[in-house]
Amino acid sequence: MRKDKKIEKEYRRLNKVYQLSRSGKLMIERIRKTKLKIGLVASLVFLITFVTFFTLIFPENSVSNTKKLDSLSISSNSTSTYLETTLSTTITDSITTNSTETSFYAKIYSPTTNELSETSLVLLVPQETKTNLSKLSNKNDKDNSSKLEQNKGQSSEDEQSSFNIGPINLKGTQESNIIQTEEESTKKSQGADIKTAITSSPSKYHYVIAYNISVFDSPENGKVIDTLKYATYVEKLDEVTYNNVNFSKVRYNTPNGFKEGWVRSSSLSNSLKSITGEEYDELVFEPFKKIKARIDDVRGIYLTRTSVSNVQKIQQWTEFAKATNINAFVIDVKDDEGFMLFETNAAAEIVPEANAKAFYKKEEMKKIVKELKDQGLYLIARIVCFKDPSYARAHKDRAIVYKDTGEPYMGIYKVPWASAYDRQLWEYNVRVAIEAVEVGFDEIQYDYVRFPELSKETRQRVNLRQVGDESFAEAIQKFLIYSKRKLEPYNVPLAADVFGLVSTAVDDVGIGQYWEAVSNVVDYICPMVYPSRYAPGSFGLSVPDAYPYETIYNALKDGIRRNLHIPTPAKIRPWLQSFTATWVRGHIVYDEEAIRKQIKAAKDLGINEYMLWNASNNYKRMWYK
């Protein structure tokens, strides 16, 4: 009996061990099965990742390196003529390309519309335009209200621009690749009888929407002859299908001239939306006639109205110019308050207050201008366009106001702002420009040719007096085209000042200044590349203000590269810093050495002219080269 109990006890113990062992085995089996499932899923994920990776890394690998052409079929032909334009700026900083590369792959990086590096410059594509050009206007602005005096210098632009002359056959081939402007729509809502229109050829301009795409000698050979950067502007000449892949023949500009080659059509877009996030379909990118300045290599300084308010002051400045090798004056004809240097008929009719503080009659101004020109000086009339307090006060119904209160929008300058949409203001600015030409000024330079800096919240709160669905950039370009058209009979260059950041940013920086849209129209584009205006870290510089050479070099290089990709780029004539930005942490004193470094940076890029800004007109007495 005792033995049986002992056996039973042993049996129970063994059974318990068995049950535990059985549970353990089942658990181990479940773990094994789970591991197997995880392994299968991991393998599948790895395979998908591997395929996706190679699809991105070898975007051109579908091009078979074969000589057979039996699958080659023509899908389109758009071999219209293209206006050959000679770059006005010699570029010594060559762009590195993989022209000797024979492999088919290109490294792909995630497109970022905010990319500001050299490899992702924004280049606009001429769209098929249906634009009714009323008046264009946009002006550069200066600095903070607390630093307004030093920062006012951010203006004036330099480039060549004009209208073209030849009819365009919209049914097919072009007789000329030149835009033609005509009187068209009246903007009655703006109270100004301004009529302008533009007709262009069907869109053949495109943007590169991938990074570092390969350019092939032909679809069938597949030999890589070059690479194109993200956002590069190209002209599409033809398109074919080879091995079920569409290829486009493109033409593009380089420092060494125009080049042609084939790219995958999927890498191109005729819209800016994928780059900027916005549509700029109404911007014009057809060739414009350019007007050259009367003298080469302008070396100018900015002078306020009060600095030339009498003959004695003018004589002092002419003596300064002779002693320092300065050959040009940029003089306020219509200043930041909207006041006139001399009495104009335009102001008398539209803003009488603007004539109240004029220093000269029109005939007196003619004599002064003639005397200055006789002494070898080149005279540029600075006209502040849309930061015009006098006009805004005189025409409150046209000024930018808050929707809820009707009070004027003041901005950082604490003065009322006019609207760049206002066609009557376009006409006013152009009439002032024409009167400046009539008294003898050699060139017109628009400053504050822009909208005010508005946050998204403020933009929703204010009435900008928008015309239709015009974007900021479209309104500014239209104003410039309107101005070019009106000034064309006088054969004087038109310049526009833009923010320094405009040469690098991929959009209109929120104020309507899109580099390509401005540069393609005006004769001179004048970026205000003051080192003190760049944020820490710009161009990889801890304090850009402390690196005058490097900041100027990088900013202007961006502008030069972007100019390569528009039909008729303006000539670049930058504004350089001639003041010490004491409010910038880590700033340096802008003495003769700092100024020379800026000038050298421009000259190293082939830009041999410049203008100096000091709001107080306190310039260094040195020999400017």
Rosetta blueprint (number, residue, H / E / L):
1 M L
2 R H
3 K H
4 D H
5 K H
6 K H
7 I H
8 E H
9 K H
10 E H
11 Y H
12 R H
13 R H
14 L H
15 N H
16 K H
17 V H
18 Y H
19 Q H
20 L H
21 S H
22 R H
23 S H
24 G H
25 K H
26 L H
27 M H
28 I H
29 E H
30 R H
31 I H
32 R H
33 K H
34 T H
35 K H
36 L H
37 K H
38 I H
39 G H
40 L H
41 V H
42 A H
43 S H
44 L H
45 V H
46 F H
47 L H
48 I H
49 T H
50 F H
51 V H
52 T H
53 F H
54 F H
55 T H
56 L H
57 I H
58 F L
59 P L
60 E L
61 N L
62 S L
63 V L
64 S L
65 N L
66 T L
67 K L
68 K L
69 L L
70 D L
71 S L
72 L L
73 S E
74 I E
75 S E
76 S E
77 N E
78 S L
79 T L
80 S L
81 T L
82 Y L
83 L L
84 E L
85 T L
86 T L
87 L L
88 S L
89 T L
90 T L
91 I L
92 T L
93 D L
94 S L
95 I L
96 T L
97 T L
98 N L
99 S L
100 T L
101 E L
102 T L
103 S L
104 F L
105 Y L
106 A L
107 K L
108 I L
109 Y L
110 S L
111 P L
112 T L
113 T L
114 N L
115 E L
116 L L
117 S L
118 E H
119 T H
120 S H
121 L L
122 V L
123 L L
124 L L
125 V L
126 P L
127 Q L
128 E L
129 T L
130 K L
131 T L
132 N L
133 L L
134 S L
135 K L
136 L L
137 S L
138 N L
139 K L
140 N L
141 D L
142 K L
143 D L
144 N L
145 S H
146 S H
147 K H
148 L H
149 E H
150 Q H
151 N H
152 K L
153 G L
154 Q L
155 S L
156 S L
157 E L
158 D L
159 E L
160 Q L
161 S L
162 S L
163 F L
164 N L
165 I L
166 G L
167 P L
168 I L
169 N L
170 L L
171 K L
172 G L
173 T L
174 Q L
175 E L
176 S L
177 N L
178 I L
179 I L
180 Q E
181 T E
182 E E
183 E L
184 E L
185 S L
186 T L
187 K E
188 K H
189 S H
190 Q H
191 G L
192 A E
193 D L
194 I L
195 K L
196 T L
197 A E
198 I E
199 T E
200 S L
201 S L
202 P L
203 S L
204 K L
205 Y E
206 H E
207 Y E
208 V E
209 I L
210 A L
211 Y L
212 N L
213 I E
214 S E
215 V E
216 F E
217 D L
218 S L
219 P L
220 E L
221 N L
222 G L
223 K L
224 V E
225 I E
226 D E
227 T E
228 L E
229 K L
230 Y L
231 A L
232 T L
233 Y E
234 V E
235 E E
236 K E
237 L E
238 D E
239 E E
240 V E
241 T E
242 Y E
243 N L
244 N L
245 V E
246 N E
247 F E
248 S E
249 K E
250 V E
251 R E
252 Y E
253 N E
254 T E
255 P L
256 N L
257 G E
258 F E
259 K E
260 E E
261 G E
262 W E
263 V E
264 R E
265 S H
266 S H
267 S H
268 L E
269 S E
270 N L
271 S L
272 L L
273 K H
274 S H
275 I H
276 T H
277 G L
278 E L
279 E L
280 Y L
281 D L
282 E L
283 L L
284 V L
285 F L
286 E L
287 P L
288 F L
289 K L
290 K L
291 I L
292 K L
293 A L
294 R L
295 I L
296 D L
297 D L
298 V L
299 R E
300 G E
301 I E
302 Y E
303 L E
304 T L
305 R L
306 T H
307 S H
308 V H
309 S L
310 N L
311 V H
312 Q H
313 K H
314 I H
315 Q H
316 Q H
317 W H
318 T H
319 E H
320 F H
321 A H
322 K H
323 A H
324 T H
325 N L
326 I L
327 N L
328 A E
329 F E
330 V E
331 I E
332 D E
333 V E
334 K E
335 D L
336 D L
337 E L
338 G L
339 F L
340 M E
341 L L
342 F E
343 E L
344 T L
345 N H
346 A H
347 A H
348 A H
349 E H
350 I H
351 V L
352 P H
353 E H
354 A H
355 N H
356 A L
357 K L
358 A L
359 F L
360 Y E
361 K L
362 K H
363 E H
364 E H
365 M H
366 K H
367 K H
368 I H
369 V H
370 K H
371 E H
372 L H
373 K H
374 D H
375 Q L
376 G L
377 L L
378 Y E
379 L E
380 I E
381 A E
382 R E
383 I E
384 V E
385 C L
386 F L
387 K L
388 D L
389 P H
390 S H
391 Y H
392 A H
393 R H
394 A H
395 H L
396 K L
397 D L
398 R L
399 A L
400 I L
401 V E
402 Y E
403 K L
404 D L
405 T L
406 G L
407 E L
408 P E
409 Y L
410 M L
411 G H
412 I H
413 Y H
414 K L
415 V L
416 P L
417 W L
418 A L
419 S L
420 A L
421 Y L
422 D L
423 R H
424 Q H
425 L H
426 W H
427 E H
428 Y H
429 N H
430 V H
431 R H
432 V H
433 A H
434 I H
435 E H
436 A H
437 V H
438 E H
439 V L
440 G L
441 F L
442 D L
443 E E
444 I E
445 Q E
446 Y E
447 D E
448 Y L
449 V L
450 R L
451 F L
452 P L
453 E L
454 L L
455 S L
456 K H
457 E H
458 T H
459 R H
460 Q H
461 R H
462 V E
463 N E
464 L L
465 R L
466 Q L
467 V L
468 G L
469 D L
470 E L
471 S L
472 F H
473 A H
474 E H
475 A H
476 I H
477 Q H
478 K H
479 F H
480 L H
481 I H
482 Y H
483 S H
484 K H
485 R H
486 K H
487 L H
488 E H
489 P H
490 Y H
491 N L
492 V L
493 P L
494 L E
495 A E
496 A E
497 D E
498 V E
499 F E
500 G H
501 L H
502 V H
503 S H
504 T L
505 A L
506 V L
507 D L
508 D L
509 V L
510 G L
511 I L
512 G L
513 Q L
514 Y L
515 W H
516 E H
517 A H
518 V H
519 S H
520 N L
521 V L
522 V L
523 D L
524 Y E
525 I E
526 C E
527 P E
528 M E
529 V L
530 Y L
531 P H
532 S H
533 R H
534 Y L
535 A L
536 P L
537 G L
538 S H
539 F H
540 G H
541 L L
542 S L
543 V L
544 P H
545 D H
546 A H
547 Y L
548 P H
549 Y H
550 E H
551 T H
552 I H
553 Y H
554 N H
555 A H
556 L H
557 K H
558 D H
559 G H
560 I H
561 R H
562 R H
563 N H
564 L L
565 H L
566 I L
567 P L
568 T L
569 P L
570 A L
571 K E
572 I E
573 R L
574 P L
575 W E
576 L E
577 Q E
578 S L
579 F L
580 T L
581 A L
582 T L
583 W L
584 V L
585 R L
586 G L
587 H L
588 I L
589 V L
590 Y L
591 D L
592 E H
593 E H
594 A H
595 I H
596 R H
597 K H
598 Q H
599 I H
600 K H
601 A H
602 A H
603 K H
604 D H
605 L L
606 G L
607 I L
608 N L
609 E L
610 Y E
611 M E
612 L E
613 W E
614 N L
615 A L
616 S L
617 N L
618 N L
619 Y L
620 K L
621 R L
622 M L
623 W L
624 Y L
625 K L
